[in-house]
Amino acid sequence: MKIKSLHHLYQLFQRIFLLLLCLNVCPKISYSQWLQWGGPNRNFKVDSEGLKTDWTEKKPKQLWKRQLGEGYSAICADQDNLYTMFRRGSEDVVIALSAKTGKTIWEYAYTSLPWGEFNQQYGPGPHSTPLIVGEYIYSIGFRTELTCLDKNNGQKIWSHNLWDEYGAKPGDRGYASSPIAYKELLIVLAGGKGHGVMAFNLKNGQLVWKAQDFINSYSSPIIINVDGQDQLIAFVEKKVAALDPNTGGLFWQHGHNTQYQIHASTPIWGKDNILFISSAYDAGSRALHLSLQDGKTVVEELWYSKKLRVQHGSAVRADETIYASSGHGPAFLTAISVKTGEVTNQQRGFGKANLIMAGTQMIVLDEAGKLAIVKANPNSFDVLAESEVLTSRAWTVPTLAGGKIYLRDMKEILALDIGVNTKIER
């Protein structure tokens, strides 16, 4: 018995050693990666230290800048390479660039016409952000052209035109939702009767399931976990809903209307089981508390307020506060309690903006191209550094990876060194 006990103890120590070794040398996400819409955890946050605020001559250090083209796709960062999409004439283009120099590594272009069905007041897109999983990159174009490419050389692996093949409904301003991966599935909001949400095999593009009659409304889905149960959150026309990501079955739905049925911001999930959603167009914000009881989700609306209305920018959560740019005319940088809906601070000084959170510092990029680092807390916004870095409409959320920030507007893409020691927020 004694020998057997010693053997079990030895096995236990061996397992602990292997676990600690894996935690130290096998991180799931590299500091130089921003592989999808919203970053490492799809919430526009990294836990960071050391953002430089002593910008010389009132500008951060520029590493490179180059012409790109129209579109609002965000930039994915994968070690030494960047990936995004832009418009060139009648084509949507997926592009890989060197993160060090900005030079083109490869391009994959395809014709994306006609446009007659779409309102191009703010440009012909593309609007969606690619997704990187392993050796592959997945993109969706202005007309719902879904493509899987080899990220190393841009060679097509498989593709679907969701509109032509399935009757997808991209919205009158073109498709904007960014895809998400779950297990072996690529999940997209397609829109339309019986195929509001669709899931494809990541490797071969085979349709695995399609479900619901949702009408797409520009927002990108997220995956949350409610008391042990994974749920796919879809912010679609007239409501927010949760599906089983394995099958597309409906768990629950909750109404949320806007003047034009446009929901373009991404929901935010917290560890306290609070889901935050927000829209402009005379809508506002809601906080829903979710819990699982007897296998069913109980949805409790904690509050509803029109004092915060996020049009299409990225909101972020830090502790018990949501930070966002409110409004689609004159905009206010706003702090609101996620538990009560009380607005604790509003401040002018920026146009409509996208936000990302780096530790306790907030990066703000407004639509005029002004970049700032802000010390944010519920009661004040202290601007630590700011500079005009872009010159045309800047509606694309910044990407922060490996101490570098990557930005784009309707004409250019650039890289800045802001000197951050990045850790991934879990």
N, C-alpha and C positions, 0 to 999 in steps of 0.2 A: 504493500500500500504506500509506503514511504517513497519507494522508487517511482511508482506511478504518479504520485503527487508532484515530485520534483520534475518529472517529464512534462506534466501539464503546465507547471510554472514556467519551465523553459519555453514551451510553445507560446504561452501568453506573452512573455517578454519579447519573443521573436516577432509576434504579430504587432506589438506596440512599436517596436523598432522600425518595422517595415512601413507602418502607418505614418510615423513621424518623418521618415525618409521621403515618403511620397508627398507629404504636405510641403516639405521644403524644396523638393526638386521638380515636382510635377504640378505646378499651378494650373488651374483650368483656364485662366485668362491672363495673357501677357500684359505688361504695362504699356506695350506699344500697340495694343489692339482696341479698336472701336468697330466691331464687326457688323453692326446692325443699326437700324433706327433707334435712337435713344441711348446708344452706348452699351456697355457691358451687361447691364441689367435692365435695359429698355426704359430707364427712368431718368436719363439725362444727368446722372450723378457718378462721380468717382470720389473716393476718399483720398484727398491729396494734401500735400504740404509744400510750401515754398513757392507759391505763385509770385513771380517778380512784379513788383509795383513801382520800382525805381526806373521807369522807362526813360531812357536818355532822349533828350530833345522832344519829350512828350510822345514818343512812339516806342512800341516794343520792337525788338530786333527782328527785321524781316529776313527770312532765309531765301525765299524766292517768290516770284509772282509771274503769272502768265495768262494769256487769253484762254478762255474756255468756250463759253457759249451760253445760250439761254437755258433755263430750267431751274428747279428748286430742289433737286435731289441733294440729300446730305452726302457727306463724304465718309466712306468707310476706310479705316486704317488697319492694315495687317502687316505688322513688322515694318519692312522697308517699302511697302507698296500702298498706294491709295487707290480707291475705286469710287466712281460716281457715274452720273449720267448727264447728258446735255443734248440740246437740239442743234442740228446742223442742216439747214434747209428743210427738206421733207423727211429727214431721218432722225430717229432717236439713236443716240450713240452711248454705249457702255464703254468706259475708258479706264485703263489702269495706268497710273503714273508713278514715277519714282518719288518717294516721300522726301528724299534728300535734295533732289534737283527740280522736281516738277515736270521732268521730261516724260513724253509718252512712251509707255512700254508696249501696249497694244490697244486696239480699238475694235469694237464689234458694232456695226451699224446696220440698221434695217429701216425700210420705208414705213412711216407711220402716218398714213392718210386714209380716208379724207378727214378734213377738220370741220366740214359743214355742220355737223351735229353739235359742235361745241362752242361755248362762249370763250373767246380768246382775249378777253379784255386784259388779262394779266399774263399773256404769253401762252405759247403752245406746249409748255412743259418740256421735258418730263418732270413729274412732281414726286413720284415714288422714290424711296431710297433702297438701294440694293441690300442684299443679305449675304454674308459669307458663312458657309458651313464647311469645314474641312478644306478640301481642294476645289470647292465649287463656289460660284457666285450666282445668285438668283436675282433677276431684275424684272420689273413690270413697267411697260411703257405707257405712253399717253392713252393709247387705245386698248389697254389690257393685254399687251403682248408679253406673255410670261416666258422667260428664257433662262435656261441653266447653261452656264459656261464654265469651262476650265479656267480657274482664276490665274493660272500660270501663263497661258498663251491666248486666251480669248476664244478658243474653239468651242463651237456649240455642242452641247451634250444632248439636250432635248428642248422642246418648246411647245407652247400652246397659245393660240389666240383665243382668249376667254370670251371675247365678244362674238367672234365668228363661229366658234365651236359650241359654245354653251349659251349664248345670248346674254352675257354679262352686261351689267349696267354701270358704266364707269362714272356717271355724274356729268352734268352739263359743262363743267370746266376741265374735264379730262380726269383720268384715273390718278389717285393720289395716295392710296393706302399702301403701306410698306409691308412686305411678307414677313412671316414669323416661322421659326422652326420649332417643332415639338416631337421629341423622340425621332422617328424615321419619317416624319411628315413635314411637308411645306404647306402652311395654311395661309390662305388668302381670302380677303373679303371681295367676292365677285359681284354680288348684287343681282337680284332677280328671283323669280318664283322657283322654288325648289333648289336653288343654288346660290343663296345669299352668301354662304360661306362654303369654301371648297378646300379639300386636302389632297395633295399629291405626294407620291413617293419621291423622296429627295433624290434618289439615285437614278431612277428611270423615267420619272414624270408620269407614271400611271396614276389615274384618278383612284383614290382610295375611298373617299366619301364626299357627298355634297348634301347640303341641308339648309332648311329655313327659306323664308320668302323675303328676307331683309333687302331693303334698298340701301345701297352703299352711300355713305355720306362723308367720305374723305379721310376720316380718322383711321389710325392704325391700331390693330389689335394688340393685346398683351395677354400673358399667361399669369394667373395668380393661383395661390393655394389657400383654400378656405378650410381650415381645420382638418388638413390632410387630404383634401380633394382638389385636384387640379381643375381649373376653370379657364376657358378662353373668353375674354371680355371683348365684345364687339360693340362699338359706339356707332350706331347706325341711325337711319332716318327715324325720328320720333321716339327713340328709346336707346337705353343701354341694355345689353343682354349678355347672359353667360351660357356657354355651350360646353358640352363634354368634348375636349379636344381629340379624344380617341374616335368618336363616332359622329359628332355634330348634333347630338341630342340636346334639347333645350333644358337648362337647369332653371333659369328664371329670367324675367325681363322687368324693366322699370321705365315708365314714361319720362321723356324729356324732349319738349318741343321747342323749335325756334321759328322765327318768322319765315325763313326760307328752307327749313329742314336741313341746315348745314351744320354738321358737327365735324370740326377739323382739328381739334386738339386731342392729345393722347390722354386717356384716363391714367390716374395715379393710384397705386396701391400701397398701403402701409402695413407694417407688422401688427398693428392693432386692429386689423380686419376692416379698415375704413377705405372705401373706394371713392375717389374724388373725380368728378366730371365737370366740364365747363364748356360753354358755347357763347358766341356773340349773337347778333341779330335778335335783340330783345329777349334773350333766353336767360343766361346766368349760370350759376354753379350749384351743384348738389354734392352732399356727402352721404354715402350709404354705408351703414354698418352691416356686415355679412357674418352669419354664423351657420353652422351645420347642426341641425337637430333632427334626429331620427332619419338620417339620410337625405334630408331636404334642406335647401338653403332658406334661411330666414333673412329677409331684406328689411332693414329698418332705416328709414330716411331720417338722418340726424338734423339736417337743415337744408334750406334752399334760399339762395340770395341772388339778387341782380346786381349787387355791388361789385362783383368780380365777373367779367365776361371775357373769356379768352377766345380770340378769333381763330388763329391758326398757329400761334407760337407755342413754345414748350414751357410748361409750368414745371416747377420742381418742389419737392417737399423736403424740409429739414426739421427734424424733431416733430413738433406738433403744428408747424406753420407751412402753408402753401405760399410760394412766391410766384408771381406771374405778372405779365404785362396785360393790363385790362383795357379793353376797348379796341375799336378799329378805325377811329378817327384820332382825336387827341387821346393819347394813351397814358396811363398811370402805372408806375411800378408799384405793385400792391402786395401786402402781406395779410393773410387771412388765417384765422384759427381753423384747423381741419376738424376740430371737435365741436365748435360752436358756430362757425360762420361769421364770427366777429372780425371786422376789418381792423387790424391793429396799426397799419401804417399805409399811407399812399404818398407817392412823391412824383413830381414832374421831373423833366430833365432828359428823358429819353423818348424817342418815338416808339411805335409798336416794335416789340423786341422778342427775341428768343433768349432763353436762359439755360445755362448748365451750372451745376453746383460742383465745386471742387473743395471738399472739406467744408469749412465755414465761409469760404469765399465764393462769390457768385460771379460768373462771367456773363456779361450782358452784351448782346449785339443787336442794335436797333436797325430799323429798315433803311435809315440813311447811311449806314455803314460805320456808325460810331461803336467802338469796342471799349468796354470798361471792365474793371475788376472792382467789385463792390463787397464790402463787409456787410453781410446781411444779418439782421436779427429781427424779431417780431416788431420792434418799435422804431427802428431807424435803418436807413440805407446810407452807409458812408462810402463815397466814391474814393477808392484808393489810387486809381490810375485810369485814364481814358485817352482815346485817340481816334481820329478819323482814319480808318484803314481801307474802306471800300467807297466806291463812288456812284454805283448804280443801285437799284433796288436790292436790298440784302434781306431776303426772307428765309434764307437757309440757316438752320441751326448749326452752331459751331461744332467741330469735332476736336476732342482733346485726347492726345495719345503720346506717351513717351516724352513729356516735356514740351511738346509742340502743339500749337493750335492751328487748325486748317479751316479756312473760311472761303466763301465764294459769294458772288453776287450774280447779276444777269450777264456779266461780261468776263469777269476774271476769277481766278482761284489763286490763293496765296498761302504761304506757311510762315508762321511767326514762332519765335522761341520765347516762351514765357517761363521756362525754368521750373518745372514742377516735378517733385518727387512723388510719383503716382502710386497709389495703392487702389485696389479694386474694392468698391463697397459691396459687401455681400448682402 
